Amino acid sequence: MPESTATGIAAAAGAADWRSQIPEDLKDEKTLSPEVAPDLPSLIRTAVHAQRMLGKSIRILDEKATADERVKWEDETYARLGRPAKSEDYQITRPDLPEGFTWNDNLEKWFRTVSHSIGLNSKQVQKLVDDYVKWEMEQEKIARVELEDGLAKLKAEMGDDFPRAARGARAVVFRVGGEEFMKFLDDSGLGDHPAMIRFCARLGDLLGEDVLQLPGEIDVGEIHSAKAKIAAILQDPKHPYHLKKGELGHKEAVEEMFKLQQIAAMEG
């Protein structure tokens, strides 16, 4: 009998031998079919490859798992996906911020804590931080444009009365809300919002002229009166202000003009 024929018969006998040992409940498994595993070496390679893949796979948590089992599973799974051991270990590169903006350390700490709790890795956290900063800058730009447009419309609507209305609005805020509320509006930027200016100006009209000035401020009417007096003095050649230095009444007239000019200069 030729050697090749004998080898083929032996191989066939070997294949038949290991197949005869397959348990009855597994004989119909596709993995053990002649197409997938024509011989024992092929079956061994398939088993080894499957085991390697299994070692790299992530086990699905059993729905009936206990709380402790869930915590253990999350720690193991997130670690394999790149989550650092502690939230402080995230490598975050802070983006460059425009002038006037400061980095919020408390917000970064919150980002780290939440990101760690949901299993994010450093690359994912960096992406989240970068996108959030971009979003914040876009929102700030939109808000600034809306504020500028609103102020422009309010100025056009009020015309020459806008400076008085704006100053009166701050006076109303101070009188009604006090320094603490005024500081809140200044810090938040709400004090410059057209709606706030309009509201406070209308409130001032309802409360009366006496609330439309801050403590220590000159009344608007007094400013207008000072301007009118200055104009009258300059137009009156007989007023002592126009006398020569040393002449009777000149010194007092110059002092009066100086005070009037100081009051007139207080108009915003």
C-alpha positions in Angstrom: 0.0 0.0 0.0 1.5 3.4 -1.0 2.6 5.6 1.9 0.3 8.5 1.0 -2.7 6.3 1.0 -1.8 4.9 4.4 -1.3 8.4 5.8 -4.7 9.5 4.5 -6.4 6.5 6.0 -4.7 7.2 9.3 -5.7 10.8 9.2 -9.3 9.9 8.5 -9.3 7.4 11.3 -7.9 10.0 13.7 -10.6 12.5 12.7 -13.2 9.9 13.1 -11.8 8.9 16.5 -12.0 12.4 18.1 -15.4 13.1 16.6 -16.7 9.9 18.1 -16.0 11.4 21.5 -18.1 14.5 21.0 -21.0 14.6 23.5 -24.4 14.0 22.0 -25.7 17.4 23.0 -22.9 19.1 21.2 -22.7 17.1 18.0 -24.8 19.6 16.1 -22.7 22.6 17.1 -21.5 24.5 14.0 -18.1 25.0 15.6 -17.5 21.2 15.6 -18.8 20.7 12.0 -16.4 19.2 9.4 -16.5 22.5 7.5 -15.2 24.5 10.5 -13.1 21.8 12.2 -12.1 19.3 9.5 -9.4 17.9 11.8 -8.2 18.0 15.4 -5.5 20.7 14.8 -8.1 23.0 13.3 -10.4 22.5 16.3 -7.5 23.3 18.6 -6.7 26.5 16.8 -10.3 27.5 16.9 -10.4 26.9 20.7 -7.2 28.8 21.3 -8.4 31.8 19.2 -11.7 31.9 21.0 -10.0 31.8 24.4 -7.8 34.7 23.4 -10.8 36.7 22.2 -12.6 35.9 25.4 -9.7 37.3 27.4 -10.1 40.6 25.6 -13.8 40.8 25.8 -15.9 42.6 28.4 -18.3 40.5 30.4 -21.9 41.6 30.5 -23.1 42.2 34.0 -25.8 39.9 35.2 -29.1 41.7 35.8 -29.3 39.9 39.2 -25.9 41.1 40.3 -25.6 42.5 43.8 -24.5 46.1 44.6 -21.1 44.9 45.5 -20.8 42.8 42.4 -21.8 45.8 40.3 -19.2 48.1 41.9 -16.5 45.5 41.3 -17.6 45.0 37.7 -17.6 48.7 37.0 -14.2 49.2 38.5 -12.7 46.3 36.5 -14.5 47.2 33.3 -13.8 51.0 33.4 -10.2 50.3 34.2 -9.8 48.1 31.1 -11.4 50.9 29.0 -8.8 53.4 30.2 -10.3 55.1 33.3 -7.6 56.2 35.7 -7.6 55.0 39.3 -8.6 58.4 40.7 -10.4 61.4 39.3 -7.3 63.5 40.1 -5.3 61.4 37.7 -7.1 62.7 34.6 -4.7 64.5 32.2 -6.6 67.6 31.3 -5.1 70.4 29.1 -6.8 73.6 29.9 -7.8 75.5 26.7 -6.7 79.1 26.1 -9.4 81.4 27.3 -10.2 84.9 25.9 -9.3 88.0 27.9 -11.7 88.6 30.7 -12.4 84.9 31.4 -10.9 82.8 34.2 -10.7 79.0 34.6 -13.2 77.6 37.1 -11.4 75.2 39.3 -14.6 74.1 41.0 -16.2 73.3 37.7 -13.1 71.3 36.6 -13.3 69.3 39.9 -17.0 68.6 39.1 -16.1 67.4 35.6 -13.5 65.1 37.0 -15.7 63.6 39.6 -18.7 63.0 37.3 -16.5 61.7 34.5 -14.8 59.2 36.9 -18.2 58.0 38.2 -19.4 57.1 34.7 -16.1 55.5 33.6 -14.7 58.0 31.1 -11.0 57.8 30.1 -8.7 60.9 29.9 -9.2 61.3 26.1 -13.0 61.4 26.5 -12.8 63.9 29.4 -10.5 66.2 27.4 -13.0 66.1 24.5 -15.8 66.9 26.9 -13.9 69.8 28.5 -12.9 71.3 25.1 -16.4 71.1 23.7 -17.9 72.6 26.8 -15.5 75.6 26.7 -16.3 76.1 23.0 -20.0 76.0 23.8 -19.6 78.5 26.7 -17.7 80.9 24.4 -20.4 80.7 21.8 -23.2 81.3 24.3 -21.3 84.3 25.7 -20.9 85.7 22.2 -24.6 85.3 21.5 -25.5 87.0 24.8 -23.1 89.9 24.2 -24.5 90.5 20.7 -28.1 90.4 22.0 -27.2 92.8 24.8 -25.5 95.3 22.4 -28.4 95.1 20.0 -30.9 95.6 22.8 -29.0 98.6 24.2 -28.8 100.1 20.7 -32.5 99.8 20.3 -33.2 101.3 23.7 -30.9 104.2 23.1 -32.6 104.9 19.7 -36.0 104.7 21.4 -35.1 107.0 24.3 -32.9 109.3 22.4 -31.4 112.1 24.6 -33.2 110.7 27.7 -31.2 107.5 27.7 -28.3 108.8 29.9 -30.9 110.0 32.5 -32.8 106.8 32.3 -29.7 104.7 32.8 -28.5 106.7 35.7 -32.0 106.8 37.2 -32.2 103.0 36.8 -29.1 102.5 39.0 -30.5 105.0 41.5 -33.7 103.0 41.7 -31.8 99.8 42.2 -29.7 101.3 45.0 -32.8 102.9 46.7 -34.9 99.7 46.5 -32.4 96.9 46.6 -29.5 98.4 48.3 -25.7 98.0 47.7 -25.9 94.2 47.8 -28.5 93.9 45.0 -26.6 96.5 43.0 -23.4 94.5 43.3 -25.3 91.4 42.2 -26.5 93.1 39.1 -23.1 94.5 38.3 -21.3 91.1 38.8 -23.9 89.2 36.8 -24.1 91.8 34.0 -27.9 92.1 34.5 -27.5 95.7 35.4 -26.7 96.6 31.8 -29.5 94.6 30.3 -32.0 96.7 28.4 -35.0 95.1 30.1 -33.6 95.9 33.6 -32.8 99.5 32.6 -36.3 100.0 31.1 -38.0 98.4 34.2 -36.0 100.5 36.7 -36.5 103.7 34.7 -40.3 103.1 34.7 -40.2 102.2 38.4 -38.4 105.5 39.0 -41.1 107.4 37.2 -43.7 105.8 39.4 -41.8 106.5 42.6 -40.9 110.0 41.8 -38.0 112.2 40.8 -36.4 112.1 44.2 -35.3 108.5 43.8 -33.7 109.0 40.4 -30.3 110.0 41.9 -27.8 108.1 43.9 -26.7 109.5 47.3 -24.2 112.3 46.7 -25.4 112.8 43.1 -26.6 116.1 41.7 -30.2 116.1 40.6 -30.8 116.1 36.8 -32.8 119.2 37.0 -30.0 121.0 38.9 -27.6 120.0 36.1 -29.8 121.5 33.5 -30.3 124.6 35.6 -26.5 125.0 35.9 -26.1 124.7 32.1 -28.7 127.4 31.6 -27.1 129.7 34.1 -23.7 129.3 32.4 -25.2 130.1 29.0 -26.9 133.2 30.4 -23.7 134.4 32.1 -21.6 134.0 28.9 -24.3 135.8 26.9 -24.6 138.7 29.3 -21.6 141.1 28.7 -22.6 143.1 31.8 -22.3 140.2 34.2 -19.4 140.6 36.8 -17.8 137.4 35.3 -16.6 139.5 32.4 -15.0 142.2 34.5 -11.3 142.5 34.9 -9.5 140.7 37.7 -9.7 142.7 40.9 -12.8 144.6 40.0 -15.8 144.5 42.4 -17.8 141.3 42.0 -15.4 139.6 39.6 -13.9 137.1 42.1 -17.4 136.0 43.3 -18.6 135.6 39.7 -15.6 133.4 38.8 -16.2 131.2 41.8 -19.9 130.9 40.9 -19.0 130.0 37.3 -16.6 127.3 38.5 -19.2 125.7 40.7 -21.8 125.8 37.9 -19.3 124.1 35.5 -18.6 121.4 38.0 -22.3 120.6 38.3 -22.8 120.7 34.5 -19.9 118.2 34.1 -21.8 115.6 36.2 -24.2 114.8 33.4 -23.5 111.2 32.1 
